[in-house]
């Protein structure tokens, strides 16, 4: 099968990821930090080593500020609900995933004020609108780095500068960019960074990351065993223990570390250039097909390797089904868990057919996808 669904989960993974997970399970799959024997100590060391790799990738000074979660959704929930209290004001955008919007809607019901800044029909954000939305009680700005619907890249460095100048916390959802685009939490003034392990970081599913800048008092969402300060009945205050109650997903963390090692060795520039080239080829060829509507910037310099299209007024799910059944091509259709983004670009009723590429996607596969769309258009 030709796989164009990397915005959901990267597949396949580098071989070293599979090997790392298996080695962990077979050779040192004990509970880290809970015992003094060599297997437990080995597991603990491996987890810390991955914290260091994450820190290297995102330019984080202290690896202990790297918290492991189940996924980016949990990271975003922890970041949003751990910061915002009744009476606070938060600013976000109309291109956000439901992993941001749903927690904010819940917080609204508890007394948090939320302003959703509208992006244009291509998903682009005007930073002046962020400035205009700031109030005296604005506690947080929360934005995606790139839309999972159109790939549109938001100017997070400029937003970070605004947040820093106005003494507002800044949370970034890097689900579509981490592992492809340079992210420097210091340079971009990012206070909280939420990342999934299973997308462009090429790790397994079931593992996520939340970076918490030192000095931020973020309320934890759960209490329990941490393997540290066990004499206390209250949750430890130290990071990352405060946020990591319960047995961690050691195989998932180790697999994530192997994925990050692969990225660091290949280099972000090489990975990004490959994906941008495929994006350029796809966009160029799509523009030649009569009946295909392309959404978003339509510019490899302004979007990640995510393309949303429709064929006339045809239901996006129908097109996805045909691609799968007749051409052995995997894409994603519908609203992509981002209904406001679809309202923003005018596709809420129809949804879109989404093509998303990864580092292992080939040019031949892209042309096969173009050929399939041409054949479908002829039949419509």
Buried (B, 14 or more C-beta within 10 A) or exposed (E): EBBBBBBBBBBEBBEBBBEBBEBBEEEBBBBBBBBEEEBBBBBBEBBBBBBBBBBEBBBBEEBBBBBBBBBBBBBBBBBBBBBBEEEBBBBBBBBBBBBBBBBBEEBEEEEBBBBBBEBBEBBBBEBEBBBEBBEEEBBBBBBBBBBBBBBBBBBBBBBBBBBBEEEBBBBBBBBBBBBBBBBBBEEBBBBBBBBBBBBBBBBBBBBBBBBBBEEBEBEBEEEEBBBEEEEEEEBBEEBBBBBBBEEBBBBBBBBBBBBBBBBEEEEBEEBBEBBBBBBBBBBEBBEEBEBBBBBBBBBBEBBBBBBBBBBEEBBBBBBBEBBBEEBEBBBBBBBBBBBBBBBBBEBEEBBBBBBBBBBBBEEEBBEBBBEBBBEBBEEE
